[in-house]
């Protein structure tokens, strides 16, 4: 079964308030089976345009990634991100 991924591209507008999102989202997503593969770090846009920050979380399956994103506890915390950053969030199925 292919793994599932949540891919986030984020530009933080309010770094102080965004810290609360990071502190609160991490245990929720890890408890739902997520493993951070990429979380910030150096990046360089080679073509096109992109947000400033990139995050990739791996889940046991596409369905698990969708369930994690839609989890009510996560969605409550996601409001902090929405209020303090511009973001694009994608749930995608990996390859077998």
N, C-alpha and C positions, 0 to 999 in steps of 0.2 A: 504494500500500500504506500503510495507517495506521501511524503510529509507535506505539511502545510506551513505557510509563512505569513506573518504580518510584516509588511514593509511600510515604514513611515518615513516621510520626508518632511522636515520641520524647520521653520524659521521662528525662533523664539523672539517675542516682542517684549516680554517682561521677565527677565531672568530670575529675579528674586521669587516671584510668585510661581514660576515654572518648577522650581526646586521641589515644591510640595507635590506636584504631579509625579516627578521621578521617584520620590520617596514612597508614595502611596501606590503607584501602578506596579512597581517591581514585584512586591510579594503577591499581589493578586494574579498577575500573569504567570509567574513562576508556579504558583499553586494550581494553575489551570494547565500545567504541562509545558509552558513556554521556556525556551532557552535563548538567551540573547546571543546572537551570532555577531552582530554589529551594533554598537551603541555609541554614536558620535565618532570621535576619532578624526584623524586627518582624512580629507577627501579632496579631490580635484575634479572639477567638471571639465570633461574633455570635449564634449559636444553639447550644444543646447544650453538650457538653463535649468537650475535646480534650487531647492531650498538649501539652507546652511547645514542642516544636521540630518543624518541618516541612521535609521535603526532597522535591524532585521531580527525578528524572533522566529525560531523554529518550533513547530508543534508536531506531535505524532501523526497528524493527518490534517487534510484541508478542513474537514468537519470540526476538528478540535480548534483550529485557528479561528474559524467563523464563530464557534461557540464562545471562545475567549473574548473576541472583540465585542460580541453581543451580550456578554455577561453583565447583569444589572449593576453589580458592584464596580466593575471596570467602567461602565458607562457613566456612573456617577463621578468617578475620578477623572474621566476623560473631559468632563466639563471644564476642569482646571486648565487642561491643554487648550481647549477650544477658546477659552477666554484670554489666554496669554501667549498664543502662538498661531501662526498660519501653518496648516499642515495638509498633506495628502496622505491618506492611509489606504493601503491596498492589501487584500487577502488573496493569496495566490497558492495554487497547488504546485508542488515540486514534481520532479520526474522520478520514475522508478529506476 
